Amino acid sequence: MVRNSVFLFLFLFQVSFIYSQVQSTKQYLLYLDTKDYEEFASKRQINQGNISLNDSLDCPIKRLYFSILAKNNINVIGHSKWLNAIAISIDESQDIDNIKNLPFILKYEYLSEIKDIKNENSIQDNLKTTFSETLKPETQLKMENGTYLHENGFKGKGITIAILDGGFSGADTNIAFMKLRMEDRIKYTYDFVEEDNNPFHGSDHGANCFSIMAAQKPSNLLGSAPDANYILLRTEDTKSEQKIEEFNLVRGLELADSLGAKIVNISLGYYKFDNNLGSYNWESLTKQESISQIGVELAAKKGILVVVSAGNEGDEQWRYLGFPANAAGALTVGSVDNSGMHSYFSSEGYPNQTIIKPDLVALGEDVFLREIDDEIEIGNGTSYACPIIAGLSACLWQAFPALKAEDIIEILQKSGDQYFQPDRLKGYGLPNYKTAFFLASRKIFNTPIPTQWTILPNQYEAELFLFIPDTNQNGTLNVTNGIGKNIYHKKIEQATQYIYDISDVSSIPGFYISTIITNKAVIHQKLIKR
C-alpha cells in the first residue's frame, strides 16, 4: 500500500511565527586576518611556504583570538578552519561596530537574529504528488541503469557518505535501516543546531533522503547505496531560514572531511532568508558570494564528491538555482519524471552561465521513500533526485576506488543522454551507470578514447558500445553476420550522447562485421561475440 506524502526541498519552507519577544540576540561571522601557520607547520614538520591547499585549510584558528573575544565578553558559537572565521552571538547591549575594530578582524557578515519566542511551525507544501500505481521502487534505480552496478556486486561497500540535512526523525528506529544499524554503519551523528549528537529530530526530510540511499528491504524498497557507511549531520533548522544554517553547512562539510567521507549529499539550498535579512540578490548569486558555495567548492578541492540538489523554484517567479547548487565544484542534480521529462518545479541554470548547471538529472517525481506503518511514502522534489545520484556514485566509486571525485563527475557527464546538447534544464541529462562503468574501466586502464566513430570492445561477451566523439556528424551503423545477413541497424542524427549502449546487437556467439557510415568516413570493424 502506498501513502502519498509530499516532502520539499528545504528552502521552500514557508514558516510562520508567533512572537513573544523579550530580547533579541544577533549572530555574526567574523573573518580573521591569519591562521596559526607556524605552529601548524612545525607540528607537520613542513616549511610554512610549502603548505598545500589542503594543509592550509586544516590549519587551526589562532587560540589567542578566542581568548581576546572571551575577555571582551563576546560569546563564540562556532568556528570554521576552512573559512578562517569565528561565529559569535551578541545581545542588544553589545555593538558589532565596536567588535569589528578588533585588530585581527578583516570583516564581518550578518548570520541571524534569534529572539525569545514561541513559534508555530507552519510548513506550506507547494508540490503535489500524483502517484502512478504502475511505478515500482526499482524504477528510480533502473532509469539511470543503476541496477547494473548492484547486479555486479557494487552497492557502495566501503564508501562513506555524509548527509547534511534538516533532521533524521525516525531513522534511529525505522525498519528500513535495521540492517544498517545492526552492522554499525551509521558511523557518526551530530546536530549543529542543538550542538549535540542527536540529529534524529527536527524534520524527517533527512531521513527520507537517507532512505533513498540506505533503505534495505529488498522485497519492496532498496536504496541506491545500501552497503555504504553513513554520517548523519543536522545543519538545517526547519523552523526558520537564516544564514547561520549556511555556516552550519560549512561546519558539517569540515566534519565530514575529517571523518573520511568521500561523498556528501546536500538536499538544501539558499537564496531568501526570514524577513529578507541577508537574502541574496541576482548580483550576489551570479558573483557566487555565499558561505555555502565557498564551503562546497573548498570541499570539492579537498577531493570530496559533493552532490547538491538543484532546488524546486522552477515554477516560481525566481526559477533559478540557489546556493550552493551553483558551486563550480558541486555535482548539481535536477529532477525529471519517469519518462525523462524535465520536472516543472526543478530549478534552472542561469542565463548565459559559464558552466553547465545543473550537471545531471534523476527521478524526482513519485520517488519511493522509507516505509512507515507498513506503508511506503512517496515524495517529489530535487531533494530526492539528489540521493539517487549520490548513492549510485558511491557504487561506481566502490568499483573503481582509484578514481578521483572530478573523474566521477566527468564520467557521469559523458554518460548523460544529452552530453552533446546540455541545457539549463537538465544539464548533461540522465546518466547511465552502465555506460559510466565502461568509461571508468577505460580511464583506469588508461585506454585512449577513440577520435572517430568506433565500436568497443571488438571482442565482447555482453557489453558493446558505440563511441561518437564528434557531434557534427550524422551516421548509420549496420551489422552483418558471417553469411552477410544484416542483423542490426541504427541511425543517429544530431547525436546527443557521447556513448551508446548497443549490447543488443546479437546474443549469438560468432563473427560479425560492422559498417559505420558518416558524412566524413566509412568505417568497417570486425566484431567477435564470445
N, C-alpha and C positions, 0 to 999 in steps of 0.2 A: 504494500500500500504506500502511496506517495502523498505527502502533505506539502502543499505549496507554501513557501515562506520566502520572503524577499529580503536579501541582505545587500547592503550597499557599500560601495567604495567610501571610505570613512569621511573624506572631506565634503561629501554631500549631506552629511548630517546637519539638520537644522535644529538647534537646541533652544528650548525656551526656558527662561529662568524666572523664578520669583525671588526677588532680592529682599533681604533683611539686613541692610548694610550697617555695620558697626565701624569698621576701619579697613582700609584697603592696603594691600601690600603689592608693590611693583617689583618685577623681576627684570634684570638687565644682564647682558653678556658683555664682559669686559675683555677686550683683546689686548694681549700683553706684548711688550717690546721684544723679549728674548726668552730663551729657554736655558735650562741648566746644561749647556753643551759640554762644558769642561768636565764636570763630574761624570756625565754620561759617557763621554769619550774615554775617560780614564778607566771606568768600570769595564768597558768593552775592549780596552787595550787597542784603540784605534786613534788615528790622528783626527783632530777636530775638523780639519779641512777635507778629510776623506769620508765624512759621514754621508751615507747614501740617503735617498729619499725615505726609504722605509725606516732607516735608523733615526733620521731626524724627526719623523712623525711620532715615533715612540719615545723620543726624548722627553723627560718629565718637565713639568712646570716648576719654576723655582719655588722652593719651600718658603723663602723669605717673603714672597708676595702674599702667601696665605697668612703669614704672621702679621704683616702690616695691615691687612684687611681686618684681622681679628682685633688688633689693637685699636682700630677705628670703629669697633662695634658694628662691622658690616658682616651680615650673615651669608656665608658661602653655601650654595645649594647644589653645586656640581661643577665639574670642570672637564675640559677636553684637551688632551695632549695634541690631537691632530689639528685642532683649530688654534691651539695655544691661547685658550680663553677660559675665564672663570665666570660662572653664573652666580649672581647674588640676588638677594631679596632685601628690600628696604621698606620701611614704613613711612608714614606721612611726615614724621619728624626729621627724616633724612633727605638730603638733596643730591641727586645724581650729578648735578653740575659741580658740586664740591668734590665728589668722589673721582670724577673724570680727570681732575687736575693732579691726581697722584702721579708721580714721575714715570712709573713703569706702564701706564695705561696708554695705548695708542688711540683707541676709540672705543665706543660702547654702542650697543644695539638693544633696543627695547624687545623684551620677550613676552611679558604678560602682566596682567593685573589680577590679583586674587583678592576677593572680598569675603568677609564673614557672611555667608549667605546660606539660605536653604534653597535648593533648586529642584525643580521637577523636570526630569529629562524627557523631552518630547521629541522623539526621532520621527521625522517625516520621510516615508518611503516614496520615492519618485518613480520607481520602476515597478512594473507589474509582470508577474510570471504567467505565461500561458504554456503550460506543460503539455508536451506531446507524449501520449501513452506508448507510442512506438519506440521512444528512446530507451536505451539501456545504459547502466553506469559505465560500461566499457566504451561507449561512444566517444566520451571525452578523451580517451587514450588512442582509440583507433583512428580518429580524424588526423592525428599527427603521425600515424604509424608507430606510436609509442609501444604498442603491444609487441612489435618486433624485438625490441630490447628486452622486454620481460620474458618473451618466449625463448630468448637465447641466454637467459640466466642473469640478466643485468637489471637489478631492482634497487640500485643505489647503495648497496652494502659498502661500508667503509667511508662513505661520504657524509660529512656533517653539514646540515642545512640549518641556518638560523632564520627564525620567523620574527619579524618586528611588526607588532600589530597593537590593537586596542584592547586585548584581553582574550583569554582562552577558557571562558566559562564552560565547565563540563568536561574539558579534555582530561582532567585527572580521574574521571570516573567512567567516561563513555566506553561502551563495549568495543567500539571500532578501534580503540587504541590499546586494548588489553594486551595483545601480543607484544606490542612495542614497549609497554610498561613492564611486562614480565621479563623482557630481555634487557631492561635498563638502558634503553636507547634514547630516553629523554635525558640528555647529558647535563643540562643546566637550565635553570629558570631564574628570571629576575623581573621585577616590576619597577620601572624607573619613575612611575607616577607616585607610587606609595613608598618607594625606596625599601622594598623587602623582596623576599624570594618567592612570593606567591602571586603569579600572574593569572591564576585561574578564576578571575572575576572581571568585572568592568564591562565586558562585552563578549559575545560568542563569535564575533567576526573572525578573530584569530583562530579559534577552534575550527571554524568552517574551512578556512584556508589550510590549516593543519591537516584536516581530514582529507582534503583533495590530494595531498601528498602522501599521508601516512596511514590512512584507514586500511584495515586488513581484515575484511570479511569477504573472502573470495566468492562466496555464493551470491552476494548482492552488491558489494562495494569494495573496490581495490584502488588504493592511491597510486599516484604516478611514481612514487619512490618509497614503497612500503618497507624496504630493508635499510633505509638510511638512518643516520643518527640525527637528533634534533635538539636545538636550543630554542627555548621559547622566551621571548622578551617583550614585555608590555611597555611600549613607549608612548602610546596614544591615550589621552584622557577623552573618552567619547562624550563626557558631559559638557565639553567646551571645545573650542577650536582656537588655539593660541600658539604663538611662535615657540614657546617653551617645548612644545611637542617635537618640533624640528630639531631642537637641541638634544632632546632625549633620543631622537633617532640617530644622531651622530654618536652619542654615547653608546647606543646599542651596537652600532657598527664597530666601534672600537673594542667593545667587549667581545663581540662575535669573532673579530680578528684574533684577539688574544686567546680565545678558546679553540682556535683552529678551524673555524667554519670556512668551507670552500665556496658555499653558495649562501646568499641572503635573499629571502623573499620579502618584498615590501609592497603590500597592497594598501598603500596610504598615499595621500597626495595633498598638496597645499597651494593655495593662492589667495584665499579670502579668510580673514580671521574675525572673531567676535568683535562687534562694534567698529569693525573696519580698522582696528588698531594694528598697524604693521602689515596690512594687506599688501600684496604685490600688485603692481600695475603692469601694463603691457611692456613698458620700458624695462622694468626690473626683470621680467620674465625673459625677454629677448637678450638681455645682457647677462642672464644667468647669475643674478645676485641673490643667492639663497643659501642659508645654513645647510639645509638638507642636500641640495645639489652639490655643494662643495664636499660634504661628507661622503656622498656616494662616489664622486669622482676620485677622492682620495682612497676609498676602499678598493675601487677598481684598479688604481695604480699599485696597490699592495697585492694584487692578484686574486681578489675575490670576485666571483661572478655575482653581480648584484642585479636581480630580476625585479623590475618595478612595473606595477600596473599603470596603464595609460591614463585612467580616470574615466568618469561617467558623465562628462559635461557635453557630450556630442550633440544633444538635443536642447541645450540651454543657450542663453544669449552668449555666454562665454563658452565656446565649444572646443577650446584647445587644451593641450597638455598643461598640467600644473607642475610644481616641483615635487619630487626630484625626477619625474618621468622624462624631463628634457635633458637630463645629465648625459654628457657625451659618453661616459664610461658605462652607463646602465644598459641592460638588455630590457627594453621597454616593450610591454605586451598589451596589445589591444584585443578587442573581442569580435568574434563572428558567431553567427548562428550555426545550426547543424548542417546547413547547406553550403557553408563557407562565405555567406554574405556578411558584409560589414554590419555590425550591430548599430542601430540608430543612436544609442547612447554613448558609444565608445569615442573618447576624445580624439581630436585630430592633431596632427603635427602642425607646426606654424607655417604660414605662407612664407615662401622664399627662404625656407630653412636651409642651413648649410650642411646638416647631417640628416639622414633619413630617420624619422621618428613617426610613429612607433617603429620598432625594429621588426616585430613579428606579431602574429595574432594566434589565438587559440579559442576554443569553445568558451563562450562567456554567457550563454543563454541556456536555461534549463540544465544547469550544472548540478550533478549529484553531490550532496554534502554528507555529513555524518548522519548516522541513524539515531533517532530519538524516539523513545517509547515504541520501538518496533516499526517506526516509520522513517523513510529516508527523506531528508529535507532537500528541497530544490531551490537554487538561487540564481540570480542574474548579476552580472557586473564584471568589469575588467579585473576586479579583485580576485575573481575565481578563475579567470583565464590565466592569470599570472602564475599560480602554484602548479598548474598543469605543466607549464614550460620549465619552471624551476625544478620540479621533481624529475621529469624526463631528462633534463640536462644532467642531473646527478647520476642517472643510469648510464648516460653516454660517457660521463667522466669516469665512472667506475670501469667501463670497458677500456678506456684509453687514459690511464692516470697520468701519462707524460704530457698530455695536452695542457695548455695554459688557458686561463679564462678568455683571453682575447681570441684564442683558437676556436673555442667553443662557439663564441658569438659569430665569427666569420663563417664557420662551417654551417651553422644553423641558418644564417642569412643565405648562403649559397643553396641550401636545400629548399628554400622558400619557393612557393608556387608562383610568385611574381618577382623573381630575383632581377630580371632584366627590365621590369617595369614597376619599380617601387613607387608608392604614393603616400600621401599624408593620412590616408585612412587605415591601410593595412600594412604599410611598410613593405618589407620583402615578402609578406604573405604568410601563409600557413606552412610551417616547417614540416619536413618529412624525416623522421628519425632513422628510418631505414637508409635513406639516401645519406643522411648525416653520418651514419655508421660507416658507410663505404668511403665517404670523403675523409673521415677521420683516420681510417686504416691507411689510406694513401698518404696522408700527411705524416703519420707516424713512421711509415717505411720510406719516406722521402721520395715518393714516386712522382715524377713530373706530371703536371696537369696537361692534357692534350691542348694543342693550339688550333686544331681543326676538329670538325665533327668526327667523333670517334666512339666506337663501342668497346666497353671494357667490362670484364676481362675477356680475352679471346677464348680461353678455356674456362668454362663455368659449370657449376653444379646447380645452383639455384638462382643467384642474383646476377642480373645483367643490366648494364646502364648505358645510356646514350648521352655523351657529353656534347654540349652546344656552347662553345666559348665565344661565339660571335653572333650577336643578336641581329646583325644587319643582313643575315642570310635566311632565306626560306629553304626548306628541304623536304625530301621524301626518303623514307627508309623502306627498303624491300628486303626480305629474307627468303631465300630458296633452299630447299633441302637437297640431298645428294642426287636426286633424279631430276632436278631442275624445276620442281613444282614450287610456286610461290605460296609460302605459308604465313607470311606476316607482312602487313603494310601499315605504315604510319606516316601521315602527312603533317608537317609542322610549319605553320605560317606565323610570323611575328612571335617568335619564341618568348615565353615568359620565364621559363625555368632554365637553370644552369645545367641541370642533370635530370634525365627522365628515366624512371624505372621501367625497363622493358623485359622484365623477368618472365613475362608470359609468352615470349617468342615461341618456345617449344618445350614440352615436357619429355620428349622422346630423345634419349641419348643418340648422338651421331654427329655427322659433319654437315655444316651449313655455310652458305655464302651470303654475306650481307652487302647490299649496294646502297650507298648514300649519295643522293643527287642533290646538290645545292646550286645556286646561281653562280658559284665560283669554281666548283670542282665536282668530279665523280670519284667516289672513294669505295674501293672494294676491300672487304675484310673476310678472313676465314674465321668461323666460329666452331668450337667443339663443345657440345653438350655432353658432360660426363655422367 
